[in-house]
Amino acid sequence: MRTDPRQAKGAAAEQRAADYLQKQGLTLVERNFRVRGGEIDLICRDGRTTVFVEVRLRSRGDFGGAAASITGTKQARLILAARHWLLRHGETPCRFDCVLFDGIDPHDIQWLRDAFSSD
């Protein structure tokens, strides 16, 4: 089964994000958690806090770059998936982080801690 180039780039970005976050002291718990209506790229632990991570890769900035692509609709889908995950695994303090890759430079990484809230 062949993966299209866009999926391969996305998977590589997720792997780079996971590696980066682990170097920052987070522990990877799960990848690509999916429920009907939402998906979370990476789920990590930062001490006692569960961290739900959205990874965004944009090779061009025509539409505002990676950060601008995390719309209110996307946030709602992440929150929905996070609520399902917490119901299955137990309530803990949590936050939503984003790891952004703008451009093709693999070293150009931006980590937005507590990028948005579920309120």
ZIHUBEL-V689508 format. One line per field, one symbol per residue. phi: phi as a letter, one per 30 degrees, with the letter a starting at -180 (. if undefined). psi: psi as a letter, one per 20 degrees, with the letter a starting at -180 (. if undefined). burial: # if it has 24 or more other C-alpha atoms within 12 Angstrom, else .. Layout:
phi = ???
psi = ???
burial = ???
This chain:
phi = .ccdedddddddddddddddddddjdcdcachdbbdjabbdbbbcbicddcccccbbbdbcecjiddddcdedddddddeddddddddcjdbebaccbccbcjcddcdbbccdhdacdd
psi = pqpqhghggghgggghgggghhhjiqppgqqlpproirqpgqprpncippopppppppiqjhkjaggiinrhggghhgggggggghhhiqprqrroqpppopaioiinppooplhrrj.
burial = .........#..######.##....####.###.....########...#########.......##.##...##.#######.#........#########......####..##...
